[in-house]
Amino acid sequence: MWRSPLTIVRGLPPPVPILIAGTFVNKAGSFILPYLTLVLDREFRLAPREAAALVAAYGAGSLISVVAGGLLTDHLGRRTTLLVSLFGSGVLALAMSAAESARVFVPLLLLFGFLADLYRPASAAILSDRLSSWQRASGFAAMRVAVNVGFAFGMGLGGLLVDWSWRWLFAVDGLTTIAFGALVMVRIAETRPVATDSGPGLVPPLWRDGVFAGMLVSSLGFASMVFSFLTVLPLTVTVSAGYPAWVFGALVATNGVLIALFEVTAVEALRGRRRLRVAALGLLLAGIGFSLMGVVMHWATFLLAMLLWTLGEILAVPQQMAFVSDWAPPAARGRYLGLYGATWSLGLALNPLLALPLHARLPEPLFWPLHLLLVAPGLWLLPRLDRSADRPELLRGHSSDPTPPALPAPISEP
């Protein structure tokens, strides 16, 4: 029986619905990165090369932040890491809104780039701690929907704010982030598992975990492929095919709408299926979708390709994240999820370096099918990991029941 995404999310145990709602609020106010180059050029008169270097440094800070966030999540606690990230980045965004010169603005921006993404492994770890194994894929799907819908809403609002006053762009970002932090402080308790005397030998170092390495390779290839929709697809649609920019915008918007409407419901309907096989099917569909982009320069082909890649994304990402949560030892869950999340940051950095030069040298029908090569490792690895690792007796973080909070909620409901 079909169930609406909101019904499914409301049925998840607390504080997961609160965390998802807070993520939406936070992403709806996250305008800084999409309009950063515009602010650096228009308001601070930085040269294009200087602005590009700053944006690259911001991205590098984000990559380091996700990895560091995983370490802090396991050692300081999920809730503490969330609060440091949200309050710290919120205050910095407010400070940037008051900056009068690039000399003040730039150091704040670089520090902001580090603090802003510390929360990602922490929020993923809380979600994993509070959901049983059979619920985790649905929880991650709901979190992705909150991120996608919030970001889409924020892009529109940010476009209005940046033309009105760039200072409000940063001020609203800071206020919504602090609001999310306040929600965490009031309604979300610590969920980090209590340390046991089981011995460190039972948890191999991450760099010797071959199963996890396979998941990282699969995720990096998929992420490196997916980000072509931001870097190369605009050129294919507007330059090679000659369509106006709104056609590209409509494709991206449709992708977000489909994820918002169907991802949670689809993942819930697939519960009980072999998740890594489902993820492998998702990688294949997404690879075929991107390969079709260059076949015929027509909007109908672009739409079909987008539908296939969206379906692949819906099938692949939540299932892989659920497996990583189950495979990770509970005490190291933040580090595992942090490194998994870092593959998406690294994919965003690698895609333009790989894709743009190739796109400039190859015709469209030859360029786009090359994307299948990026998901080929995952297509080979995931079915093998399904047979060798995805069994309850081998999953160190598998749980039939959600983990109870380690501390009482700071303020209980009246």
N, C-alpha and C positions, 0 to 999 in steps of 0.2 A: 504494500500500500504506500502511495506517495505521501511523504511528509514534507512540510515546508521547512526551509533552512532555519527560520526563527524558532519553530517548534523543536527541532533537533537541538539547537543551541541552548534553549531554555531547559532542556532535559539533562544537560551536562551538570555534574556536581559543582557546587561553589568551591573556589571563587572563579572558575573558568569563564562563565558568562560575563562576569565583571571585568576580567582581564581582556576578553575579546572586545567588550564595549569600550574600555579604556584605550585599547589599541586603535580602534576606529577614530576616537576623538583625537588621539595623538597624531595619526596619519592625516586626518582632515586638516590639521593645522601645520603640517610639515611642508612649508613652501620654499625653504631656503635653497636646497640643491637645484630644483628646476629653474629657478630664476637668478641663481648666483652669478653667472657670467654677465647677465644683463645689469645687475647692480654694480658689479665691479667695473664695468665699462661706463655706464651712464653716470653713476654717482661718484666713483672714486677715480675715474679717468685713467685706469690702469691700461697699459698696452696689452694687445691680445696675447702676446707671449707670456707676460706676467700673469694675466688672468688664467691662462691655460695651466701654468705651473701651479697656481694656487688651487685650482679645481682638482688637479692630479694629486696634490698633497692632501687635500680634503679626502679624496677617495682612498689614498694610502692610509690615512688616519682611521677611516672607517674599517678597512680590512684588519688593521692592528686591533682596533676596538673590539671587533667581534671575537677574535681569539682571546684577547685579554679578558673580555666579558665572561667567557667560558671558565677561565681560571678563577676569577673572582666569584663567580656563581657557586663553584664547588668549595672554595675556601672561606669566603666571607658570608655566603648565604644568598639565596635567590632574592629575597625581599630587600636586603641591604644593597645588593648590586643594582636592583631596579631603582631604588631611591637615589643612589649616587648618580646614576645615569640621568634620570628624569629631572631631578631638582638641579643637578649641575648643568646640564645642557639647557634647561629652561632659563636659569639665571644668566647664562652666557648669551643666549639669544636676546634677552632683554637688554643686556649690556651692549651688544652689537647694534641694537636699534638706536642707542644713544651715542654711538661712536661718531666723532666729528672728522676723523681723518683715517686714511689707510694705515697709518702707523699704529693706531689703536685697534682698528677693525681687524687687520690681518692676524695678529697673535690670538685674538679671541676666536677667530674663525678656525684656526688650526687646532686649538684646544677643544673647541666645540666638535670638530670632526672626530676627535678621539672619544669624547664622552657620549656622544649622541647614540652610538650603536652598542654600548655596553649592555643595554637592556635586552637585546634580542636573544642571547642564550639564556638569560635569566627568565624571561617570560616563557620561552619554550620549555625550560626545565620545570617551571611551576605547572604548566599545562601537563607535562608528562607525569610529574609526581602525583597530581590530583586525579588523573584519569587511569582507568584500567587499560590493559593492552588493547582490548577490543574497541575501546572508545578513542584511542589516540589519533588514528587517521582522521576521524570526523572532527576532532578538536583542532588538528593542524589545518584541515580544510577550512574550518570556520575562521581561524586566525588569518589565513591567506585572503579570505573574502573581506575581512575587516581591513586589511592592509590595502587591497585593491580598490575597494569602494571609497575608503577614506582618502587615498591618494588621488583618485579621480575627482572627488569633491574638492579636495584642497587645491588641485591644479586650476580649477575654474575660479575659485575664490581668490587664489594667489594672483591670478592674472588681473583681477580687478584691483587688488590691493597695491600691486607693484606700480600701476599707473597712477594710483591716487597718492600713495606715499610709501616708499620703500621701507621706511622705519616701521610702519604698521605691519609690513610683511614679517619682520623679525619679531616684533612685539607680540603679534597673535600667535606665532609659532611658540614663543617662550611661554605665553600664558596657557595655551592648551597643554603643553608638556608638563608644566607645573600642576595643572589641574589633574592630569593623569597620575602624577606623583602623589598628590593629596589623596586620590582614590585608592592607590596602593597602600598608603599609610593607614587609612581608616578601615579598609575592607579586606585586605589580603595579608594573611599570616605567612610566616616562614614555613617552607615545605622541605627544606634540605633534610635528607635522611640522617638519623643519629649515627655517629661513627660506631663501628663494631670492632671486635677483636679478631675478625676473620683472617687478618694477615694480608700484607700487601702483595704477597706472591700470587694470590688468586686473581689479581687484576694486572694483566700485562701492560707494559708501557704502550701508549697509543701508537708509537712508530713501529711496534712489532705486532700490531693487530692487523693481520692480513685481510680479514673480513671487512673491517672498517676502511682500510685502504681501498678496497674494491668499491665501496660505496662512495668514497671521495672521488675516485676516478670517474665513476658513472655520473655523479652530480656535476662535476666540473665540465665534463663534455656536454651535458645537457644545458647547463647555464651558458656556456660559451656559444652554443647554438641559438638559444632563445633570444639573447640580447641583440641578434641581428635585426629584430623588429624595431629596435631603437636606432641602430647605426646605419644599416644598409637599406632596409625596406623603404624608408622615406625617399631615398634616391631612386629606387626601382619604380615606385609608384608615380612620383612627380617628374622625374627626368626621363627615365627610359620609356615609361608608358605614357607620359604627358598629361596625367590627371592633375587636377588642382589639389592643394594640400589637404582640403577637407576630406578627400577620399581616404587618404592615409589615416587621418584623425578618426574617421568613422570605423575603419577596420580595427584600430586599437581600442576604441570605445566599445565596439561589439564584443571584442575579446573580454574586456572587463565585465560587461553586462552578463555574458554567458557564465563566467566564473561566479559572479555574485548570485545568479539565479539557480545554478545547477551543481556547483562543485560539492557543497555539503550533502545535498540529497543523493548525488551519484555515489559519493564515498560511503554514505550510510547504506545504500542499496547493495554495495559490493562487500559488505562486512561478511566475513567467513570465507571469502575467496583467497587464494594464495597471493598475498599482496605483492611480492616481488615479481611474480608473473604478470600481475596487473600493471605494475610499474614498467616492466619491459615492453608490454603492449603499448603503454603510453609513450615511451621513448620512440617506438617504431612509428606510431601515428604522427607524432610531432615531427620526426625526421622526414616522413613522406610529405607532410604539410609544407615544411620549409622548402623541400626539393621542388614542389610544384610551382613555387612563386615565379620561377623564370620560364615556365613552359610556354605560356601565352600571355602577352601583355594586355590583359583585359580584366576589368573589375570583377567579373564572375569567377575567374580563376583565382584572383587574390582572395575573394570571399571563401571559396571552397578550401583553399590552403589554410586560411585563418581558422576555419571551423575545425579542420583536422588537427592543427597545432594546439588549439585550445582544448580539444578533447584529450589530446595526449598529455597536456600539462595537468588537466584535472585528474587523469588517471595516475600519473607518475609521481608528482611531488608529495602529496600527503602520505602515500604508501611508503615512500622511501624514508620520510621523516619518522613515521611510526616505527619502522624497522630499526632505524638508528637509536631511537629512544629505548626500544626493547633490548637491543644488543648492548647498549652501554651499561656498565655497572652503575647503580644508582648514585654512588658517591662520586662518580666521574661524569655524570650525565651532562653537566654544564660544558665541560671541555669537549666532549663528543659533539654536542649540538653546536657549540661555538665553531669548531673546525668545519663541520658540515655547512654551517651558514657562511663561513669564509669562502667556500667554493663559489658561492654566488657573487660575492664581492670580487673575487679573482676572475670569474668569468666575465663580469662587466668590464674589468680592466683589459682582459686579453682580447675580447671580441673585436674592438676597433683596430687593434694592432694586427690581427690576422685577417679580418674580413674586408676592411676598407682597401688595403693594397690589392688584394685578390680581385675585388669587385672592379677596381679601376683597370685591371689587365684582362679580365675574362668577359666574354659575352654572358648575358643573363642566363641562357639555357645551360651553360657550363658551370657558372658560379654556384647557383642555388643547390643543385644536387650534391655538391661537396659537403653540405651540412650533415648528410647521412654518416659521413666519416666521424663526426664528432660524437654521435650517439652509438657508433658501432661497439666501442668498449663496453658500454653499459648493456647493450643487447647480448653481448657474450657473457658478461659477468653476472647479471641479475638472475638468470635461470640457474646458474651454478650455485650461487649463494642461497637461492631458494631451496635447493636440494641439500646443501651441506651445512647451512647455518640457521635457517629460519625454522627452528623447532623449539617448542617450549622448554625442553630440558637444557638447551644450549643458550637460551636468551637470558643474560644475566640481569636484565632489567625488566623481565616479564612479570606482570602482576595481574592477578585476577580481580583484585579490589584496589581502589585508589588509595594512595598513601594519606593517612590523616595528617592534618597540620601539626608541626612540631610545637607550635606556640598557639595560645588562644588568640582569636582575632582581637586587635587592639581596642576596637570599640564595637560592641555587639549591637544588633538591631534592637530598637525599643520594643 
